[in-house]
Amino acid sequence: MKINLYSKTNCPLCDKAKQVLQELQNEFSFQINEIDIYQDDTLLEKYQLMIPVVEIDGEEVDFGLVQKDVIRKRLLEARKS
């Protein structure tokens, strides 16, 4: 499974979101695909005020202050299906 993390450089919330995802990798098998929104005008327009954004299977699961419990719940649902 691959998780997209939409972020930007010099973003403390993005760093915290990445840390949450890395901690969850101890429980679940997935890759983190970190995407800098400043490299794509479309992504910048879409996510500028929301970052960081965690996307699992094309679904925006959480953004801003990313919560480990929210991501864990979605990963458990994905594991069951």
Chimera marker file (.cmm) of the C-alpha trace (Angstrom):
<marker_set name="trace">
<marker id="1" x="0.000" y="0.000" z="0.000" r="1" g="1" b="0" radius="0.5"/>
<marker id="2" x="1.169" y="3.528" z="-0.743" r="1" g="1" b="0" radius="0.5"/>
<marker id="3" x="0.247" y="6.630" z="1.242" r="1" g="1" b="0" radius="0.5"/>
<marker id="4" x="0.651" y="10.070" z="-0.301" r="1" g="1" b="0" radius="0.5"/>
<marker id="5" x="1.731" y="12.848" z="2.018" r="1" g="1" b="0" radius="0.5"/>
<marker id="6" x="1.225" y="16.246" z="0.434" r="1" g="1" b="0" radius="0.5"/>
<marker id="7" x="3.573" y="18.696" z="2.106" r="1" g="1" b="0" radius="0.5"/>
<marker id="8" x="6.105" y="21.492" z="1.605" r="1" g="1" b="0" radius="0.5"/>
<marker id="9" x="9.557" y="22.309" z="2.931" r="1" g="1" b="0" radius="0.5"/>
<marker id="10" x="9.949" y="24.155" z="6.247" r="1" g="1" b="0" radius="0.5"/>
<marker id="11" x="6.566" y="22.954" z="7.498" r="1" g="1" b="0" radius="0.5"/>
<marker id="12" x="6.504" y="21.771" z="11.143" r="1" g="1" b="0" radius="0.5"/>
<marker id="13" x="3.028" y="20.231" z="10.748" r="1" g="1" b="0" radius="0.5"/>
<marker id="14" x="4.289" y="18.296" z="7.726" r="1" g="1" b="0" radius="0.5"/>
<marker id="15" x="7.225" y="16.985" z="9.757" r="1" g="1" b="0" radius="0.5"/>
<marker id="16" x="4.833" y="15.855" z="12.504" r="1" g="1" b="0" radius="0.5"/>
<marker id="17" x="2.559" y="14.145" z="9.964" r="1" g="1" b="0" radius="0.5"/>
<marker id="18" x="5.531" y="12.294" z="8.487" r="1" g="1" b="0" radius="0.5"/>
<marker id="19" x="6.567" y="11.188" z="11.982" r="1" g="1" b="0" radius="0.5"/>
<marker id="20" x="3.035" y="9.876" z="12.645" r="1" g="1" b="0" radius="0.5"/>
<marker id="21" x="3.145" y="7.886" z="9.399" r="1" g="1" b="0" radius="0.5"/>
<marker id="22" x="6.605" y="6.511" z="10.179" r="1" g="1" b="0" radius="0.5"/>
<marker id="23" x="5.391" y="5.362" z="13.606" r="1" g="1" b="0" radius="0.5"/>
<marker id="24" x="2.425" y="3.615" z="11.978" r="1" g="1" b="0" radius="0.5"/>
<marker id="25" x="4.796" y="1.752" z="9.662" r="1" g="1" b="0" radius="0.5"/>
<marker id="26" x="5.685" y="-0.346" z="12.727" r="1" g="1" b="0" radius="0.5"/>
<marker id="27" x="2.104" y="-1.685" z="12.693" r="1" g="1" b="0" radius="0.5"/>
<marker id="28" x="1.202" y="-1.588" z="9.002" r="1" g="1" b="0" radius="0.5"/>
<marker id="29" x="2.993" y="-2.261" z="5.751" r="1" g="1" b="0" radius="0.5"/>
<marker id="30" x="2.944" y="0.800" z="3.483" r="1" g="1" b="0" radius="0.5"/>
<marker id="31" x="5.190" y="3.197" z="1.625" r="1" g="1" b="0" radius="0.5"/>
<marker id="32" x="5.167" y="6.937" z="2.188" r="1" g="1" b="0" radius="0.5"/>
<marker id="33" x="5.181" y="8.955" z="-1.014" r="1" g="1" b="0" radius="0.5"/>
<marker id="34" x="5.981" y="12.522" z="0.038" r="1" g="1" b="0" radius="0.5"/>
<marker id="35" x="4.877" y="15.087" z="-2.543" r="1" g="1" b="0" radius="0.5"/>
<marker id="36" x="5.951" y="18.745" z="-2.401" r="1" g="1" b="0" radius="0.5"/>
<marker id="37" x="2.919" y="20.777" z="-3.477" r="1" g="1" b="0" radius="0.5"/>
<marker id="38" x="5.204" y="23.599" z="-4.638" r="1" g="1" b="0" radius="0.5"/>
<marker id="39" x="6.407" y="21.358" z="-7.475" r="1" g="1" b="0" radius="0.5"/>
<marker id="40" x="2.937" y="21.239" z="-9.065" r="1" g="1" b="0" radius="0.5"/>
<marker id="41" x="0.700" y="24.293" z="-9.582" r="1" g="1" b="0" radius="0.5"/>
<marker id="42" x="-2.467" y="22.181" z="-9.468" r="1" g="1" b="0" radius="0.5"/>
<marker id="43" x="-1.520" y="20.640" z="-6.129" r="1" g="1" b="0" radius="0.5"/>
<marker id="44" x="-0.473" y="24.031" z="-4.785" r="1" g="1" b="0" radius="0.5"/>
<marker id="45" x="-3.854" y="25.501" z="-5.648" r="1" g="1" b="0" radius="0.5"/>
<marker id="46" x="-5.714" y="22.498" z="-4.204" r="1" g="1" b="0" radius="0.5"/>
<marker id="47" x="-3.797" y="21.984" z="-0.955" r="1" g="1" b="0" radius="0.5"/>
<marker id="48" x="-2.122" y="25.313" z="-0.154" r="1" g="1" b="0" radius="0.5"/>
<marker id="49" x="-4.145" y="25.972" z="3.017" r="1" g="1" b="0" radius="0.5"/>
<marker id="50" x="-4.666" y="22.318" z="3.981" r="1" g="1" b="0" radius="0.5"/>
<marker id="51" x="-1.185" y="20.824" z="4.180" r="1" g="1" b="0" radius="0.5"/>
<marker id="52" x="-0.122" y="18.414" z="5.280" r="1" g="1" b="0" radius="0.5"/>
<marker id="53" x="-2.651" y="16.116" z="3.633" r="1" g="1" b="0" radius="0.5"/>
<marker id="54" x="-2.600" y="12.316" z="4.036" r="1" g="1" b="0" radius="0.5"/>
<marker id="55" x="-4.153" y="10.408" z="1.145" r="1" g="1" b="0" radius="0.5"/>
<marker id="56" x="-4.788" y="6.658" z="1.237" r="1" g="1" b="0" radius="0.5"/>
<marker id="57" x="-6.074" y="4.872" z="-1.867" r="1" g="1" b="0" radius="0.5"/>
<marker id="58" x="-7.038" y="8.203" z="-3.441" r="1" g="1" b="0" radius="0.5"/>
<marker id="59" x="-9.017" y="9.323" z="-0.379" r="1" g="1" b="0" radius="0.5"/>
<marker id="60" x="-8.015" y="12.359" z="1.673" r="1" g="1" b="0" radius="0.5"/>
<marker id="61" x="-8.010" y="10.860" z="5.152" r="1" g="1" b="0" radius="0.5"/>
<marker id="62" x="-6.663" y="13.681" z="7.308" r="1" g="1" b="0" radius="0.5"/>
<marker id="63" x="-5.023" y="17.089" z="6.978" r="1" g="1" b="0" radius="0.5"/>
<marker id="64" x="-3.532" y="19.880" z="9.054" r="1" g="1" b="0" radius="0.5"/>
<marker id="65" x="-2.852" y="18.489" z="12.507" r="1" g="1" b="0" radius="0.5"/>
<marker id="66" x="-2.739" y="14.820" z="11.443" r="1" g="1" b="0" radius="0.5"/>
<marker id="67" x="-4.086" y="12.447" z="14.100" r="1" g="1" b="0" radius="0.5"/>
<marker id="68" x="-2.515" y="9.006" z="14.474" r="1" g="1" b="0" radius="0.5"/>
<marker id="69" x="-5.840" y="7.431" z="15.521" r="1" g="1" b="0" radius="0.5"/>
<marker id="70" x="-7.591" y="8.695" z="12.368" r="1" g="1" b="0" radius="0.5"/>
<marker id="71" x="-4.897" y="7.238" z="10.106" r="1" g="1" b="0" radius="0.5"/>
<marker id="72" x="-4.767" y="3.972" z="12.085" r="1" g="1" b="0" radius="0.5"/>
<marker id="73" x="-8.543" y="3.525" z="11.765" r="1" g="1" b="0" radius="0.5"/>
<marker id="74" x="-8.382" y="3.986" z="7.988" r="1" g="1" b="0" radius="0.5"/>
<marker id="75" x="-5.443" y="1.575" z="7.691" r="1" g="1" b="0" radius="0.5"/>
<marker id="76" x="-7.338" y="-1.049" z="9.707" r="1" g="1" b="0" radius="0.5"/>
<marker id="77" x="-10.312" y="-0.652" z="7.343" r="1" g="1" b="0" radius="0.5"/>
<marker id="78" x="-8.019" y="-1.073" z="4.337" r="1" g="1" b="0" radius="0.5"/>
<marker id="79" x="-6.494" y="-4.218" z="5.887" r="1" g="1" b="0" radius="0.5"/>
<marker id="80" x="-9.945" y="-5.815" z="6.301" r="1" g="1" b="0" radius="0.5"/>
<marker id="81" x="-10.996" y="-5.277" z="2.695" r="1" g="1" b="0" radius="0.5"/>
<link id1="1" id2="2" r="1" g="1" b="0" radius="0.2"/>
<link id1="2" id2="3" r="1" g="1" b="0" radius="0.2"/>
<link id1="3" id2="4" r="1" g="1" b="0" radius="0.2"/>
<link id1="4" id2="5" r="1" g="1" b="0" radius="0.2"/>
<link id1="5" id2="6" r="1" g="1" b="0" radius="0.2"/>
<link id1="6" id2="7" r="1" g="1" b="0" radius="0.2"/>
<link id1="7" id2="8" r="1" g="1" b="0" radius="0.2"/>
<link id1="8" id2="9" r="1" g="1" b="0" radius="0.2"/>
<link id1="9" id2="10" r="1" g="1" b="0" radius="0.2"/>
<link id1="10" id2="11" r="1" g="1" b="0" radius="0.2"/>
<link id1="11" id2="12" r="1" g="1" b="0" radius="0.2"/>
<link id1="12" id2="13" r="1" g="1" b="0" radius="0.2"/>
<link id1="13" id2="14" r="1" g="1" b="0" radius="0.2"/>
<link id1="14" id2="15" r="1" g="1" b="0" radius="0.2"/>
<link id1="15" id2="16" r="1" g="1" b="0" radius="0.2"/>
<link id1="16" id2="17" r="1" g="1" b="0" radius="0.2"/>
<link id1="17" id2="18" r="1" g="1" b="0" radius="0.2"/>
<link id1="18" id2="19" r="1" g="1" b="0" radius="0.2"/>
<link id1="19" id2="20" r="1" g="1" b="0" radius="0.2"/>
<link id1="20" id2="21" r="1" g="1" b="0" radius="0.2"/>
<link id1="21" id2="22" r="1" g="1" b="0" radius="0.2"/>
<link id1="22" id2="23" r="1" g="1" b="0" radius="0.2"/>
<link id1="23" id2="24" r="1" g="1" b="0" radius="0.2"/>
<link id1="24" id2="25" r="1" g="1" b="0" radius="0.2"/>
<link id1="25" id2="26" r="1" g="1" b="0" radius="0.2"/>
<link id1="26" id2="27" r="1" g="1" b="0" radius="0.2"/>
<link id1="27" id2="28" r="1" g="1" b="0" radius="0.2"/>
<link id1="28" id2="29" r="1" g="1" b="0" radius="0.2"/>
<link id1="29" id2="30" r="1" g="1" b="0" radius="0.2"/>
<link id1="30" id2="31" r="1" g="1" b="0" radius="0.2"/>
<link id1="31" id2="32" r="1" g="1" b="0" radius="0.2"/>
<link id1="32" id2="33" r="1" g="1" b="0" radius="0.2"/>
<link id1="33" id2="34" r="1" g="1" b="0" radius="0.2"/>
<link id1="34" id2="35" r="1" g="1" b="0" radius="0.2"/>
<link id1="35" id2="36" r="1" g="1" b="0" radius="0.2"/>
<link id1="36" id2="37" r="1" g="1" b="0" radius="0.2"/>
<link id1="37" id2="38" r="1" g="1" b="0" radius="0.2"/>
<link id1="38" id2="39" r="1" g="1" b="0" radius="0.2"/>
<link id1="39" id2="40" r="1" g="1" b="0" radius="0.2"/>
<link id1="40" id2="41" r="1" g="1" b="0" radius="0.2"/>
<link id1="41" id2="42" r="1" g="1" b="0" radius="0.2"/>
<link id1="42" id2="43" r="1" g="1" b="0" radius="0.2"/>
<link id1="43" id2="44" r="1" g="1" b="0" radius="0.2"/>
<link id1="44" id2="45" r="1" g="1" b="0" radius="0.2"/>
<link id1="45" id2="46" r="1" g="1" b="0" radius="0.2"/>
<link id1="46" id2="47" r="1" g="1" b="0" radius="0.2"/>
<link id1="47" id2="48" r="1" g="1" b="0" radius="0.2"/>
<link id1="48" id2="49" r="1" g="1" b="0" radius="0.2"/>
<link id1="49" id2="50" r="1" g="1" b="0" radius="0.2"/>
<link id1="50" id2="51" r="1" g="1" b="0" radius="0.2"/>
<link id1="51" id2="52" r="1" g="1" b="0" radius="0.2"/>
<link id1="52" id2="53" r="1" g="1" b="0" radius="0.2"/>
<link id1="53" id2="54" r="1" g="1" b="0" radius="0.2"/>
<link id1="54" id2="55" r="1" g="1" b="0" radius="0.2"/>
<link id1="55" id2="56" r="1" g="1" b="0" radius="0.2"/>
<link id1="56" id2="57" r="1" g="1" b="0" radius="0.2"/>
<link id1="57" id2="58" r="1" g="1" b="0" radius="0.2"/>
<link id1="58" id2="59" r="1" g="1" b="0" radius="0.2"/>
<link id1="59" id2="60" r="1" g="1" b="0" radius="0.2"/>
<link id1="60" id2="61" r="1" g="1" b="0" radius="0.2"/>
<link id1="61" id2="62" r="1" g="1" b="0" radius="0.2"/>
<link id1="62" id2="63" r="1" g="1" b="0" radius="0.2"/>
<link id1="63" id2="64" r="1" g="1" b="0" radius="0.2"/>
<link id1="64" id2="65" r="1" g="1" b="0" radius="0.2"/>
<link id1="65" id2="66" r="1" g="1" b="0" radius="0.2"/>
<link id1="66" id2="67" r="1" g="1" b="0" radius="0.2"/>
<link id1="67" id2="68" r="1" g="1" b="0" radius="0.2"/>
<link id1="68" id2="69" r="1" g="1" b="0" radius="0.2"/>
<link id1="69" id2="70" r="1" g="1" b="0" radius="0.2"/>
<link id1="70" id2="71" r="1" g="1" b="0" radius="0.2"/>
<link id1="71" id2="72" r="1" g="1" b="0" radius="0.2"/>
<link id1="72" id2="73" r="1" g="1" b="0" radius="0.2"/>
<link id1="73" id2="74" r="1" g="1" b="0" radius="0.2"/>
<link id1="74" id2="75" r="1" g="1" b="0" radius="0.2"/>
<link id1="75" id2="76" r="1" g="1" b="0" radius="0.2"/>
<link id1="76" id2="77" r="1" g="1" b="0" radius="0.2"/>
<link id1="77" id2="78" r="1" g="1" b="0" radius="0.2"/>
<link id1="78" id2="79" r="1" g="1" b="0" radius="0.2"/>
<link id1="79" id2="80" r="1" g="1" b="0" radius="0.2"/>
<link id1="80" id2="81" r="1" g="1" b="0" radius="0.2"/>
</marker_set>
